[in-house]
Amino acid sequence: MSDAHGDAADIGLVIPDLGNPFFPSLVQAVERAARARGVGVLIANADNDAAIEHDAFRMLIERRVGAILVSATHITDSVATITDAARVIPVIQLDRIVAESLPWVRADQAAPIAQIVTHLRASRRQHLAFIAQQTSIPTSQEREAEFTRLMAEAFPDQPLRIVKEAMSPEIGRAAAREIMATWPETDAIVTANDVIAVGVLLELGIQPGRREVAVSGFDDTLLARSLRLTSVRQPVGEMAETALAAALDSGGAPTRLAVELQSEVMLRFSTA
């Protein structure tokens, strides 16, 4: 990428998937933080494609934005694009972190999973399953890894009940069917996001006589609040403000920015 960086008020924001309800809330948070500082935001949606993400970076650099905030599309395929861009323009990773040596602001992904599992076990549920997103998504990997660790410690003699690659309510429904067919004793399903959880709720709700199964999501979107779904509320406003302040207040992204914030588990009817 050529060096087209100059002094400019606008900030670039590259997100992986506008179809995921979490990212519109992140966009809104960044826009609010920028507006409060009189800064414009140029938004690019990578559509879950690392090649589109690469082109978005090139476009933003050519538009001479002052810095780029990015939530990466792919745990490996995004690394070169982000590191190359960081040589010519301040880049701060937001939420999804793929290059630990570059500046980042994120929320702890493991602690909320541990809190949900603790809550489920306290309600006497002992046969837990997990539905993960694509393995290319770093946050999903972290959530799955914490679930795996907790299950190995608490239930070393049980099978590890994990289904991967879920990205939609339809796939969430299929994953729930697979879990209940393979492990019919399952009494709780922890999911990597609210979209998957909605599919699980739909699937379990159309099976008369099936045992009561607790369900949890992640991101605390409008879907979760509407369906009384236990979920995880990430500090998107604080993430956005921290990243934007770092980009603007120090004349560019600091070389050693590494901020991990804490989320809040919202316990609701779905895990009662």
N, C-alpha and C positions, 0 to 999 in steps of 0.2 A: 504494500500500500504506500502510495506516495504521501509526502508530508504536505497536507493542505491546511494544516491547523493555523488558525489565527485568532486574534482577540474577537470574541463574539459573545452575545448575551445568551443565545439559545443553547439548550442542552439537548443531546440526543438520548432517546430511550429505546432500547431494543428488547422486545419481549418474545418469548417462544410461541405463545398460543393464546390469541384473544378469545378462542372458544372455551378455554378453561376459566370458569367464573372467578378464580383467584386473581387473574391478571388484570381484568378491568378495574378491580379494586386497587391494585398496585399502581396502575396508570393514573387513576384518580388521585391517589395519595401523592404521587410525584408532581402531578399538575398543580395540586393545591399548594404544595411546598414551594414550587417554582413561582407560582402566581404571587405568593406572599413576598417574594423577593424581586418581583418585577422581571422574571425570567421566562422566556418562552420554551416550550418543549416540542421537539420533533419526534414523533412516535413511529417506530417501524415494527411490524409484526412478522416474525420469521416463519410462521406457519409450520412449526416443528421441522424445519428443514435447515440444516447447517449451511447449505449453499445460498439459500435466501438470506440467512443471517449474515454471511460474508458480504453479499451485495449491499445489505442494509448498512453495514459499517462503512463500506466504500462511499455510499451515497451521503451519509452523514458527515464524513470527513470532507468530502467535496463541497458540502454545504457550509463548511467551516464552523461547525458547532464548537462550543467552548470545552465540552467534555461529553463522554458517553457513559450512561448507566446501562448495564446489561444484565438480564437474567438469561443464562445460557441455554441454548437449545439442546446440546448434546455433551455428555460428560467427557468425551474425548475429541469428537470432531469439531467442537467449538474452540478448542484451546489455541490452535494456531491463529485463528482470526483475532481472538482477543489479545493474545500476546503481541502479535504483529502491530495491531492498532495502538496498543499501549506505548509503543516506541515513538509514536508521532502525536498522540493526543492523550489527555488524562482519561483513563477508563476505570470505572468502579463497578465491581460485580455486586449484584443485588439479588438476594434470595438464593439462587442457584450458583454455587461456587465451583469452578472447574480449574482455576489457576491459583493455588494457595499463595503464591509469591506476589500476586498483584492485589491491589486494594479491594476489600470486600466488606459488605454489611449483610448480615443474615440473622435468621432466628434459629435457636437451638431446635433441632428436629427430633432428638432422642428423648428429651425430658417429657414432652407431652405424651409420647407413646408409653413411656413408663408409668405415667399417671393414669392413663386409660386402663392399662393392664392391671394396675393395682386396684383400681375401682372395680373392674370386672371380677377379679379374684375375691374382693371383699363381698361381692354379691353372690358368692359361691359358684361362680362359673369357672370351670376347670378345663374345658376343651376349646381352646381359642384357635382361630384361623386368621390369616392375613391375606388381603388382596393388594398386590403391589401394582404400581404403574410400570411403564417401560423401564428396563434396566439402564437405559441411557440417561435417565433423569437422576441427578445426584441427590436431590432431596428425598425422592422415593427410596433410593438405595439406603440412605441413612435411616429412614423410618423402618424399613424392612430389617436392616441389620440390628437395630435395637430390639425389635420384636423377636428376632431369632435368638439373640442373647438372653432375653428374659425367659423365653420358653425353655431354653437349654438349662437354665439355672433352676427354674421352678418345676418343670415337668420333664426331667431327663429321659424318662422311659416312654414318653408319648411320641407319636410321629409329629414331624414338623409340618403343619398344615398351611402351606403357602401356594397361592396361585399368582402368576405374574402376567405382565403385559396388558393390563386393563386400562383403557383410556376413555370409556364412554359408559353411559347407563346400560346400553345393550350388552356390552362385554361384561359389565358388572353383574348383570343377571345371569349370564352364562357361567361366570366364575362362581356365583353362589350355587348354581345347580351342580357344578362340578364338586364343590366342597361338600355339599350335603349328600351327594351320591357316593363320594369316596370316603368321607368321614361323617357318617350320619349322627354320630354322638356330639358333633359341634354345637356348642351353646353360645358362642359369641364370634362375631366376625369384625375384625378391625380392618379398616380400609385406608388406602394412601391418600384419598381425597374425597370430597363430598359428592362429586359426580359419580364415582364408582359406588359409593354408599347408597345413592338414590336407586341405582339398578338393583342392588342387593335388597333394599326394602321392597321394591316392586316385585321381585321374584319371591321373596318369602311371604309377601302378602297374598299371593295368588295360590298358595298351597294350603288348603284347608286341613286342619288337624296336625300340621307340622309343629314340632316343639317350639317354644318361645326362644328366639335367638336374639341376643343383644347385637346391635350394630353401631359402629362409630365411624365418623368421617374425619376430614382434616381440611382446614382453611376457614371454617365457619362462614360460609357464603350464605346468601339469601335462601338458597335451597335448604341448608341445614336449619336455619331459624324457622322457616316455614313448616318443615316436616318434624320439628322437635327432635332433631338428630343431634346426638352428642358429637361435638366436633372441637377443633383446635383453632382458636382465634390468634392469628399471627399479628405482631405489631407493625402492620404495613405502614401506618403513618410515621412511626418513629424510624423505621427502616428508610423510608423515602427522605425524611428530613435529615437524617444523619448522613446519608450518601450525598445528598445535594449540598449540604453545608460543607462537606469535605471537598467537593469539587469546586465550590465557589469561594470559600473563605481562605483557602490556602493557595490561591492562584493556580489551581489544578489539583488533581488527586494526590494526596500524600502517599509517599512510597511505602509506608508501614501501617496503613489503615487496616485494622482487623477487628470488627465489632460484631459480637454475638449477643443478640437480645433474647428475651424470654417470652414465650407465648402463654396463653391462658386456655385451659381445658374448660369447655362449656358443657357441663353435664346436663342431659335432657332425658326425655321419656324413652328414647330408643335404647338406653342402657339401664333403665330403671329395674 
